[in-house]
Amino acid sequence: MGYRLGMDFSLPEELLALQETVRRLAQDKIRPRAREIDLTGEYPEDIFDEFRRADLLGLCIPSEYGGSGAGITGLTIAIEEVTKYSNVLGLMLLLTRLPTGPIMIAGSEEQKQRYLPGIASGTKRSSFCLSEPGAGSDVVGMQTRATPDPDVPGGYILNGAKSWISGGMQADWFTVFAKTGDPASRHHRDISGFLVDASSPGVSRPRTDHKMGVKGIDTAEIVFEDVHVGPENVLGGGFSLAMQSLNAMRPIVAARAIGLAEGALMYATEYVKSRKAFNQTIADFQGIQWEIAKCATEIEAARLLTYRAAWLADQGKFSREYVPFLSMSKYYASEVAVRASGLAVQLLGAAGYMEDHPTEQYYRDARQLTIVEGTSQVQLGLIGKGVLAHDLWWD
Ligand SMILES: Cc1cc2nc3c(=O)[nH]c(=O)nc-3n(C[C@H](O)[C@H](O)[C@H](O)COP(=O)(O)OP(=O)(O)OC[C@H]3O[C@@H](n4cnc5c(N)ncnc54)[C@H](O)[C@@H]3O)c2cc1C
């Protein structure tokens, strides 16, 4: 029997306070910068500093490792606020959890002490290296290889290349998944996690990608050539660690999607109230009101899925039997973001297509969300399997 639906919809006082703080910061600091970051594509160091000063970089990190312990729910709420104006800055906050998640799940006490406080304080940044040019959805198809180091018991030597790594150029260290057995093997146990300092000999970052959106934090290729990883930096965990880490991330990616959808719909709604046509405002047309109503309903449905998924993940419920609930949030919210931003472009007409308004940026940025951390098709596959297995069932 899978998870049973609960009914408490109230947010605790401290999360309401966090929401209010981040909302103010987003309106004052992020809204005025969002377009410029998109146009220049330059890493927004100033906003990283704002996040650091506001103590937002350690939201998901427990207090014993220097974080504020607001959990995945806290991070979800913060990202929703930020992404109303900037998807890439939502990504900046997401990157405090994506590479640290495997450490929080499977790391040793020593690894937690060494890697988590730097992320919480903003003195270090990191990236999550899973995808490869030939292996995105098909994680088990990865070819990056970790062979035992003949000179260091328990150590490994890494060889391979990872692609599209968000924040790879700024990262001080990487969480890397590699095959410890034959690269042709599809055994789940032949995959292992490693913590690799970016300054290690043999690590290089030869190129960044030219992206459609989410500009300001590059995706990079990260190459590992005979990179020695000591036993103290082996996470282990197998394929299941990679999957559990991603399962716990579903609400956090979904938060970027609901924030973006809310921002796009709010912008378009204000516009149609002032735009005149046929001797009335565009907002006076019932056809327009219905589009707004349908989109608002979808956003609220996505929010509920997202908050529930965050709540589950915070209770450590991100193993296989919770996958449908977690994947649903990411799948549905990211599809809603694409629809909402598409509607926003449409509601503004020609103006919505031009750079004078943020709608075209919302639309480009939203397209990333149905691809990253498990495409919509991959999420549907996971949800479908969960229903077939009765992890999600209604009697
Ligand atoms: C902007 C950006 C940032 C990224 N950041 C990171 C990062 O930080 N770290 C990282 O490791 N990776 C990152 N990625 C990579 C991302 O996780 C992969 O792109 C994603 O997992 C999909 O893999 P793929 O691109 O190889 O697509 P493919 O796996 O080649 O899929 C192509 C198409 O086939 C479909 N498909 C694949 N398998 C199935 C199936 N079983 N059933 C039905 N349809 C299927 C997919 O849904 C998709 O539509 C990033 C990608 C982007 C675009």
The ligand as an ORCA input file, in Angstrom:
! r2SCAN-3c Opt
* xyz 0 1
  C      19.830     23.382    -19.556
  C      20.166     22.000    -19.115
  C      20.814     21.806    -17.905
  C      21.201     20.523    -17.505
  N      21.894     20.355    -16.327
  C      22.352     19.116    -15.992
  C      23.181     18.925    -14.820
  O      23.446     19.862    -14.066
  N      23.641     17.683    -14.559
  C      23.350     16.622    -15.347
  O      23.814     15.531    -15.054
  N      22.579     16.763    -16.465
  C      22.080     17.982    -16.795
  N      21.306     18.163    -17.916
  C      21.008     17.006    -18.756
  C      19.581     16.503    -18.603
  O      19.407     15.877    -17.368
  C      19.291     15.575    -19.786
  O      19.237     16.413    -20.921
  C      18.003     14.821    -19.636
  O      18.125     13.836    -18.636
  C      17.573     14.134    -20.944
  O      18.616     13.450    -21.513
  P      19.005     13.667    -23.053
  O      19.129     15.129    -23.279
  O      20.162     12.816    -23.358
  O      17.737     13.211    -23.868
  P      17.481     11.732    -24.407
  O      17.597     10.776    -23.296
  O      18.299     11.509    -25.624
  O      15.940     11.843    -24.821
  C      15.527     12.415    -26.062
  C      14.008     12.304    -26.127
  O      13.629     10.908    -26.011
  C      12.728     10.753    -24.955
  N      12.954      9.493    -24.261
  C      14.120      9.024    -23.738
  N      13.924      7.852    -23.107
  C      12.594      7.592    -23.213
  C      11.751      6.532    -22.746
  N      12.254      5.541    -21.999
  N      10.440      6.592    -23.055
  C       9.906      7.616    -23.788
  N      10.659      8.649    -24.248
  C      11.974      8.632    -23.954
  C      13.013     11.921    -24.005
  O      11.880     12.199    -23.193
  C      13.310     13.032    -24.985
  O      12.116     13.609    -25.439
  C      20.879     19.425    -18.318
  C      20.179     19.626    -19.519
  C      19.825     20.885    -19.906
  C      19.052     21.072    -21.194
*
